[in-house]
């Protein structure tokens, strides 16, 4: 469903601020793969997601989604096949619009749409059923303005909007990092439900090793703009933070320095 072939990206080339963000990175996801991505600051995690989404062009390499080479497609032309949830709960929703209006706009992603949400009773009934999955009481607040929701409620709603019309690839960019631990756990639980329900091909960047181990069927660790570990299946189920740190040090020859990732 997603293939990243030997991609490179350097920012500010030829200057004192030159930064090689992606350095020959390759990754292949089958349909339904749920890959968690961990790595230190500057490892290239968010740069990889932005490259998949088409936020910026590559220096070299290819990105293929469901057999189509999208390497040279701009971001807006990829939006119909990519769902995305950002770290900031304020992104991804329209705060002055109602919950049902936000969902109605999301339902028309990739189709011709105006500013009006064009809500029907059937839409409202469908949205109520979907919101019940989140278990946040939002199904009884369809006409509430999104700007009145808490960060966790808003992030869960954004997740639902990103997956309302099943995307070929779902990108989650540290989507629980700005939430308190209890709310983050709730949003991760909702993420598991939504991904499993529609068998979504998903990449989830996380700053927390415990979450990376607990969720998904594959764990990828990045360092210096490339993938150094790709652990899946039974091997992933046996992982602990300690064993993951040991593997990182063995492969990279250095210590993992992010205390927040280690301690959660």
C-alpha positions as CSV (number, residue, x, y, z in Angstrom):
1,X,0.0,0.0,0.0
2,X,2.9,2.3,0.7
3,X,6.5,2.1,-0.6
4,X,9.2,4.5,0.1
5,X,12.2,3.9,-2.1
6,X,15.7,5.3,-1.1
7,X,14.6,8.9,-0.4
8,X,16.9,11.8,0.5
9,X,16.1,15.3,1.8
10,X,18.6,18.0,2.8
11,X,17.6,21.3,4.2
12,X,19.6,24.5,3.5
13,X,22.2,22.6,1.3
14,X,25.6,24.3,0.9
15,X,25.1,26.6,4.0
16,X,26.3,26.4,7.6
17,X,22.8,25.3,8.5
18,X,22.8,22.3,6.2
19,X,20.9,19.4,7.6
20,X,20.6,15.9,6.0
21,X,17.1,15.0,7.3
22,X,16.5,11.9,5.2
23,X,19.5,9.7,4.1
24,X,18.5,6.9,1.8
25,X,15.4,5.9,3.7
26,X,13.4,2.9,2.5
27,X,10.2,1.4,3.9
28,X,7.4,-0.8,2.6
29,X,4.0,-1.2,4.2
30,X,1.5,-3.9,3.2
31,X,-2.2,-3.1,3.4
32,X,-3.3,-3.0,7.1
33,X,0.2,-2.6,8.5
34,X,0.2,-0.4,11.6
35,X,3.7,0.8,12.1
36,X,4.9,2.8,15.1
37,X,8.0,5.0,14.6
38,X,10.4,6.0,17.4
39,X,13.7,7.9,17.3
40,X,15.5,10.8,18.9
41,X,15.2,14.4,18.1
42,X,16.4,15.1,14.5
43,X,16.1,11.4,13.5
44,X,13.9,12.4,10.5
45,X,10.5,11.1,11.7
46,X,8.4,14.1,10.9
47,X,10.4,14.8,7.8
48,X,9.5,11.3,6.5
49,X,5.8,11.9,7.2
50,X,5.9,15.3,5.5
51,X,7.6,13.7,2.5
52,X,4.8,11.1,2.2
53,X,2.2,13.8,2.5
54,X,3.9,15.9,-0.2
55,X,4.7,18.9,2.0
56,X,8.0,19.3,0.3
57,X,9.8,17.7,-2.6
58,X,12.6,15.1,-2.4
59,X,16.2,15.4,-3.5
60,X,16.1,11.8,-4.7
61,X,14.0,8.6,-4.4
62,X,10.3,7.7,-4.9
63,X,7.1,7.4,-2.9
64,X,4.5,5.0,-4.2
65,X,0.9,4.7,-2.8
66,X,-1.2,1.7,-3.8
67,X,0.9,1.3,-7.0
68,X,0.8,4.9,-8.0
69,X,4.0,7.0,-8.1
70,X,3.1,10.2,-6.2
71,X,6.7,11.5,-5.8
72,X,6.0,14.6,-8.0
73,X,2.3,15.1,-6.9
74,X,1.7,18.3,-4.8
75,X,0.3,18.0,-1.3
76,X,-3.3,18.9,-2.2
77,X,-3.4,16.2,-4.9
78,X,-2.4,13.5,-2.4
79,X,-4.9,14.7,0.2
80,X,-7.7,12.4,-1.2
81,X,-5.7,9.3,-0.4
82,X,-3.9,10.4,2.8
83,X,-5.4,11.0,6.3
84,X,-3.4,12.9,8.8
85,X,-3.5,13.9,12.4
86,X,-1.0,16.4,13.8
87,X,0.5,16.9,17.2
88,X,-1.3,20.1,17.8
89,X,-5.0,19.5,18.7
90,X,-5.9,22.9,17.2
91,X,-5.0,21.7,13.7
92,X,-7.3,19.6,11.5
93,X,-10.6,21.0,12.6
94,X,-12.6,24.2,12.1
95,X,-13.2,25.6,15.6
96,X,-16.0,28.0,14.7
97,X,-18.0,25.2,13.1
98,X,-20.1,22.5,14.8
99,X,-19.0,18.9,15.3
100,X,-21.5,17.6,12.7
101,X,-20.4,20.3,10.2
102,X,-16.7,19.4,10.6
103,X,-17.6,15.7,10.0
104,X,-19.7,16.6,7.0
105,X,-16.8,18.4,5.4
106,X,-14.5,15.5,6.1
107,X,-17.0,13.1,4.6
108,X,-16.7,15.0,1.3
109,X,-12.9,14.9,1.2
110,X,-11.6,14.4,-2.3
111,X,-15.0,15.4,-3.8
112,X,-16.3,18.7,-5.0
113,X,-17.5,20.7,-2.0
114,X,-18.5,24.2,-1.0
115,X,-18.4,26.0,2.4
116,X,-21.8,24.6,3.3
117,X,-21.8,21.3,5.1
118,X,-25.1,20.1,3.5
119,X,-26.1,18.0,6.5
120,X,-28.9,15.4,6.3
121,X,-30.6,13.4,9.0
122,X,-28.9,10.3,7.6
123,X,-25.5,12.1,8.1
124,X,-26.4,13.0,11.7
125,X,-27.4,9.4,12.5
126,X,-24.2,8.1,10.9
127,X,-22.0,10.6,12.8
128,X,-23.7,9.6,16.1
129,X,-22.8,6.0,15.6
130,X,-19.2,6.9,14.7
131,X,-18.7,9.2,17.7
132,X,-19.9,6.5,20.0
133,X,-16.7,4.6,19.2
134,X,-14.7,7.3,20.8
135,X,-16.6,7.0,24.1
136,X,-16.2,10.7,24.9
137,X,-19.9,11.7,24.9
138,X,-19.6,13.6,21.7
139,X,-22.5,11.8,20.0
140,X,-24.8,13.9,22.2
141,X,-23.0,17.2,21.3
142,X,-23.3,17.2,17.5
143,X,-24.2,20.9,17.3
144,X,-21.5,22.1,19.8
145,X,-18.7,24.3,18.3
146,X,-15.5,22.4,18.0
147,X,-13.6,25.3,19.6
148,X,-15.4,24.5,22.9
149,X,-14.0,20.9,23.1
150,X,-11.0,19.9,25.2
151,X,-7.7,19.0,23.5
152,X,-8.3,15.3,23.8
153,X,-11.9,15.5,22.4
154,X,-10.7,17.6,19.6
155,X,-7.8,15.3,18.7
156,X,-10.2,12.2,18.8
157,X,-12.5,14.1,16.5
158,X,-9.7,14.9,14.1
159,X,-8.8,11.2,14.1
160,X,-12.3,10.4,13.1
161,X,-12.4,13.1,10.4
162,X,-9.1,11.8,8.9
163,X,-10.5,8.3,8.6
164,X,-14.1,9.0,7.7
165,X,-13.5,8.4,4.1
166,X,-11.1,5.5,4.3
167,X,-7.6,6.8,3.3
168,X,-5.1,4.6,1.7
169,X,-2.5,5.7,4.3
170,X,-3.1,7.3,7.7
171,X,-0.3,9.4,9.1
172,X,-0.3,10.1,12.9
173,X,2.4,12.7,13.8
174,X,2.9,12.4,17.6
175,X,-0.9,12.9,17.8
176,X,-1.0,12.4,21.6
177,X,2.2,14.3,22.6
178,X,0.3,17.5,23.6
179,X,-2.2,15.6,25.8
180,X,-2.1,14.6,29.5
181,X,-1.4,10.9,30.1
182,X,-5.0,9.9,30.8
183,X,-6.4,11.6,27.7
184,X,-3.5,10.4,25.6
185,X,-4.3,6.8,26.6
186,X,-8.0,7.4,25.6
187,X,-7.0,8.8,22.2
188,X,-4.6,5.8,21.6
189,X,-7.4,3.4,22.5
190,X,-9.7,5.2,20.0
191,X,-6.9,5.0,17.4
192,X,-6.6,1.2,17.8
193,X,-10.3,0.9,17.4
194,X,-10.5,3.0,14.3
195,X,-7.4,1.5,12.6
196,X,-8.6,-2.1,13.3
197,X,-12.2,-1.4,12.2
198,X,-11.2,-0.3,8.7
199,X,-7.9,-2.2,8.4
200,X,-6.1,1.1,7.8
201,X,-2.5,1.2,6.7
202,X,-1.0,3.5,9.4
203,X,2.3,5.1,10.4
204,X,2.2,6.5,13.9
205,X,5.2,8.6,15.2
206,X,5.4,8.6,18.9
207,X,7.8,10.1,21.5
208,X,7.0,7.3,23.9
209,X,8.8,3.9,23.6
210,X,6.1,2.2,25.7
211,X,3.4,3.3,23.3
212,X,5.5,2.3,20.3
213,X,5.8,-1.2,21.8
214,X,2.2,-1.5,22.9
215,X,0.6,-0.5,19.6
216,X,0.7,-1.7,16.0
217,X,2.1,-4.8,14.4
218,X,5.5,-3.3,13.5
219,X,8.0,-1.0,15.2
220,X,10.5,1.1,13.2
221,X,13.3,3.0,14.8
222,X,15.0,5.9,13.0
223,X,18.4,7.5,13.4
224,X,20.2,10.0,11.2
225,X,17.5,10.1,8.6
226,X,17.3,6.3,8.0
227,X,15.7,3.2,9.4
228,X,18.0,1.2,11.7
229,X,15.5,-1.2,13.2
230,X,12.3,-2.8,11.8
231,X,10.7,-5.2,14.3
232,X,7.4,-7.0,13.7
233,X,5.2,-10.0,14.6
234,X,6.2,-12.2,17.5
235,X,9.5,-10.4,17.9
236,X,7.7,-7.1,18.6
237,X,5.4,-8.7,21.1
238,X,8.4,-9.7,23.2
239,X,9.9,-6.3,23.2
240,X,10.6,-4.3,26.3
241,X,12.0,-0.7,26.6
242,X,15.3,-2.2,27.8
243,X,15.6,-4.7,24.9
244,X,14.7,-1.9,22.4
245,X,17.4,0.3,23.9
246,X,19.9,-2.5,23.7
247,X,19.1,-3.1,20.0
248,X,19.4,0.6,19.3
249,X,22.8,0.8,20.9
250,X,24.0,-2.4,19.1
251,X,22.9,-1.1,15.7
252,X,23.8,2.6,16.0
253,X,26.9,2.4,18.2
254,X,25.5,5.1,20.4
255,X,23.2,5.6,23.4
256,X,19.6,6.7,23.0
257,X,19.4,10.0,24.8
258,X,15.7,11.0,25.0
259,X,14.7,10.5,28.6
260,X,11.1,11.4,27.8
261,X,10.8,8.6,25.2
262,X,12.4,6.1,27.6
263,X,10.4,7.0,30.7
264,X,7.1,7.8,28.9
